Amino acid sequence: MFSRAEYDRRITLARDAMASAGADLLLADSGELLAWLTGYTVSETMYRSAFLPRDGEAWFCLRALDEAPCREKSWITDIVGFIDTEEAQAAVAASIRDHGFGRARIGLDTNSYSLSAATFLRLQALLPGVTFVPMPGLSDRLRWVKSQEEITVLAQASAIADKAMAEIARQAKPGMTTRDAAAIASGVFLREGADTGEVGPVVKASGSHEFLHGVFKTEAIEEGDVLHVELIPRVGNYGARMMRPIVVGKPSEVLAAAAEKLIELQDLQIAAMKPGAIASDVDAIMRQGALNAGLRPVYENVTAYTLGLYTRTPRTSDFSGVFLPTSNWALEEGMVFHLYATAHGLGFSETVAVGKNGGIRLTKAPRTIMRATA
């Protein structure tokens, strides 16, 4: 998926962070950090970790059953496998001692969902000579700014979303169900090279914005209904996202006006996404604009969040970087966000990269209400 030069760039970033924290060895166990740093990731059926020394060769410790795919996918050649009758944490600790780091300062991301309290306490007991160095949020911080290679993959995922949305629009008609739309998108995903056929929320919209996280069920759309479609294709675990509404028949004047205003405000947001722009200022364009226009009575959710790697993880969205009134940090070129706006049962969103002169839409589907006609 990526060149060796790209992995060397990532290794350098990780080692710079280790130097700043005073860590001799980095323990990487979250799914996203494993994929980003090593090229290989696997679920935590049993605990596993990769290790990157500040000086010396990296190694991976995982189930023996996973050794072959790890060797196929990763640049790491020193792979330590343990059989299923072994305790995973004990095998990981033994690999640390065997590599000469039994008394080292080991950096770890204390925000990692793979590092449970039980696992951390067990590693402490097994490695009494080790000093663990907390590096909270390391995985997210390292991955915030995307390389051109990463953006190219995100663009591939975005193109799949565009094709799937276009196919739904082509087949849309009165009586289409949420399941019909999801099946169309899933088929396009798999044919076009997405990792899986997982589609995203496809629901009948209602209210202002409450439909966004609606429960998937089979519902037909008829005259006046709005079908909300969110597509989340992934390529090489890199996920793009896009939302569009489908309305049966001609949209009402109220819906058409709301859509026009949401798109106008979102276009202003995208144009403002330049390096150095403050996230809260970009957020205010949509948040205050929608409130001032009377599109929503309140606006309490984020208007954008970080996009990138999505592996086997408890979280389906990366909120390490979000647009809120309290987001007082500056955008950097290469950051990528899911920018979304919702009101009146309508939802529009894009995958947007921060470019030199403003946001760059990676999803390119027409920004309009899609219509289902007889």
N, C-alpha and C positions, 0 to 999 in steps of 0.2 A: 504493500500500500504506500509506503514512504521510503525515501532514499536514506542511505546510511548517513549522508550529510545532515538530513533532518533529525535523525536520532542523535547525532553528535551535538547538534544545537540544543536539544532537550537535555542531554547529559550535562552540558556546560551550565545551563540554567539551574539544574538541580544541584550541581556541585557549588555554584555560587551561593545558593541558599544555604547549603550545609556549612560553607565557610562562615557566612554571617551568623549562623546559630552556634558555631563551634562544635559541629557534629563530625565524627570520624566516619560514620557509616549511616546511610539512609535506609530505613525499613519502609518499603512500599507495599501496602496491602489492599488499598481500595481499588475497586475494579477499574475506575477511570485512570488512576495514576499508573497502574500496571500496564494498561493498554497504551497510554501515552509514552511511558518511559521505555517499555520493553518490546512493544509490538504484540504482546500476547496477554490475554486476560481470561479468567475462568471464574465460574461461580464459587462461592464459599461453601460448597458442600462439606469440605474440610478446610481448615485454615491453611493459608499459603501466603508466601511473601517473596518479593524480589529484593535484592540488596545491592546498593551502589556505594562503594567506598569512595572517599575523597581522592584516594590514590589506589590504583589497583583495579583488578577485573571484577565486574559484577557477577552475581550468581542468582539463581532462582531455586527456591525450595517449594515443592508441591507434591501432590499425589503421583506415585509412579505411573498411574493410569493416564495422567495428563502430560507425561514427559514428551511423547512423540509429537503431539500438536504444538507443544511449546517450542520444541526444536525447529519445527517447520515454520513457525510464525515469528520467532524472536531472534534478535541479533545476539542474544546471550548464548554462550556455548557451555558454560559451567552450570549444569542443571542437576540438582540433587532431588531424587525421587524417594518417597517413603511409601511403604505398603500400608494397606488399610487397617492392619492390626496395630500399627503404631499410633501413638498420640501425636496429632499434627503439631501442637505447640512444642512438644518435646523434640520432635524432629527439626523444627525450625530453629529452636534454641541450640541444638547440637550442631547444626550447620554454621551458626554464628561462632561457636567455640572452635569448630574445626577449621574455620577460615582465619582464626587468629584474632577475633574481636570479642573475646570473652570478658575483657576489661575496658572496652571502648565506650565512647560517648555515641550513643545511637539516637539519631533523629527520627522522629515519627510524627505523622499527622494525627494529632489527638482528635480531630474531627472525623476521622475515617470511620465509616459505618462498619467496617470489618474488624475494627479494634474494639471489641466489647470489653466491658469492665472485667469479665472473667478471663478473657484472653490476656489482657494487660497484666492482671495480677499473677497469672500463671507464668508469663514470661519473666516478670520480676523475680518470682520464686526460683525459676530455673536458671536465671542469669544474675546471681547476687553481685557479681563484680562489675556489671554494666551500669552506666549512668544513662538513663533515658532522657533525651532532650525534646521537650514538647515543641512541635512546629505546627500549631493549629492552622488549618486552612491552606496548608502548603499545596495540596493537589489542585485546588481551585485556582490559587494564585499563579502557579506555574503555567496553567493552561488558559489563562484569560486572553492573552494576545495570541492570535492564530498566525501561523506562517502562511506563505502563499500556497504551499502544498496542502495545508489543511483547508484553506479557503476554496481551493480547487475541488476538494472532495465534498465540501459543503455545497458548492455550486452544483455538483452532480446530484446530490440528494434533493436540492431545490428543483432541479429540472424534472425529477421524477414526480415531485409534488405538482408541478405545473401540468404535466401530462395527465396525471390522475384527475386533477380538477377539471381539465378540459374534457376528459372522457365522461365524467359525471354530468357535466353540462350538456354534452351531446346526447346523452341518454335520458336526461331529466324529463319527466312528464308527470301530469297529475296522477296520484296514486303511488308514486315512487315511495318506497319505505326507507327508513334509516338503514335497514339491513341491505337493501338493494344498493344504496350508495356506498356503503362500506365494502361490499363484495366487489363492486366495480374498481374501487381504489386499490383494494388488496391485490386484485389480479394484475393491475398495472404495476404496482410495486414489485411484485415477484418477476414479472416479465422484463422489467427495465433494470433489474439488478440490485434492488434494495435488499438489505440483510434479511428482513422478514416481511410478512404481510400485515403487520400490526398497523392499524389505520389512524387511530386517534378518536376523539369525541365526535360522534355523528348523532345528533339529537334534534328533535323538534324544538325550536327556540320559543321562549315565552318570557314575558316580563321585560326587564331592562337588560340585565347581564347575568342573571342567576342561572341561565341554561348552560353556561360554559363547562361546568363539571357535572352535567346531568348524567344519569345512569343510562347506559346503552340498552335499548329495548326496541322491538319492532313496532314502529309507528309510521303510518302513511301520511303524506302531506297532500292536502286538498286546497281548494281555492282560499287564498289569503294566508295560508300557513308559511312559515319560514323554516327551512331545513338548514341547520347549522352544521357545516362540515369543517373539521380541523384535520389536516393531514400531517403526519409526522414520520416521513420515510427516513431511514438511516442507511448510510453507505459506509462500510468499515467502522461501524459504531458512531459515525458522525451524523447527527440528526438535524434536518431542516424542518421548519414548521410554517404552515400557511392556513389561514381561515378565510372562508367565503360563505355568504348566505345564498340559499336558493329559494326563490319565492314562486309559488304557483300562481300563474296569471300575471297581470300587471300590478307592480307594487303600488301601494297607496301613495298619495302625495306626501304624507307624513313620513313614510319609510324612505321614499326617494330623497326627500330633503335631509333626513337624518344621515343617510348613507353619504350623500354629497359632502356634508359637513365633517363627518368622521374621516373621510378620505382626505379632505382638504387639510385638516389638522394633522393627520398622520404624515402627509407629504411635507408639511412644515417641520415636523419632528425629524424625518429622514434627512432633510436638507441641513438641519442643525447638528447632525451627528458627525462633527469634525473633531480631530485630535485637539485636546485641551478643553473642549466643551464640558461644562459641569452637568452631570447626569440629572440633578434636580431641576436644572433649567430646561433641559430637553423634556423631562417629564411634565413640567408645568404647561408646555405648549398644548398637550392633549388634555391633561387633567383640568386646568383652569378653562381651557377653551371649551371643553364639553360642558362643564358646569355653567359657564357664562352663556352658552347657547341654549341652556335648558334641556340638554340631551339626557342628563341623568340628575336625579335628586342628590345623590352622593357619589363620590368616586374614591373608593377606599382600597382598591386593588392596585398592583403594580401596572405600569404601562409597557414595561419591557423586562426581559430577563435573559441571562447568559445562555448562549447556545454553544454546542460543541459535542464532546463525547457523551454518549449515553450507553453504559454497559449494563450488566446485570446488577442492579442497584435498587435499594428501596425507594429512591426518589425518581420521579419521572420528569421533573423539571429542575434545572440548575438555577437556584436563587442566590448564588454566591455574589452575583452582581445584578442589581435590579434598579429600575427607575422609580423612585419615590420622592416626595418632598424632602426627605431626610438624606438623600443620596448625594452627599457632598464630596464626590470624587470625580476626577477628570477622565474623559474617554481617551483611549489610545488607538492609534491606527492599527487595524487588524483585529480589534474586538468584534465579536459577532453576537447579535441579539435577536430574540423573537420579540418583535414590536407589535403590540396588538391593541385594538380599540373596540369597545362594545357599547351598544346602547340600543334601545327600542327593539331588542331581539335580533340585532344585527351584529356580526362580528367580522372584522377585517384584520388580517395580520400578515406580516412578511418576515422573512429571514433577511436581516440587514447587516452588512459589514461596515465598519467605520473606515472610510477612505480619506485620502488627503484633503479633499474638498467637500466632504459631506458623506452621508450614508449611501451605500451601494446596495440596491435590492438584488439579492441572489434569486429569490422567487420572482417570477416575471409575469404571472397570470394577470389578465385584465382586472383592474381594480373597479369592480362594479357588482351590483346585485345580479346574480345569475337567475335566469327565468326558466321555469318548467312550464312548457306549453303543450297543448293537445296535439 
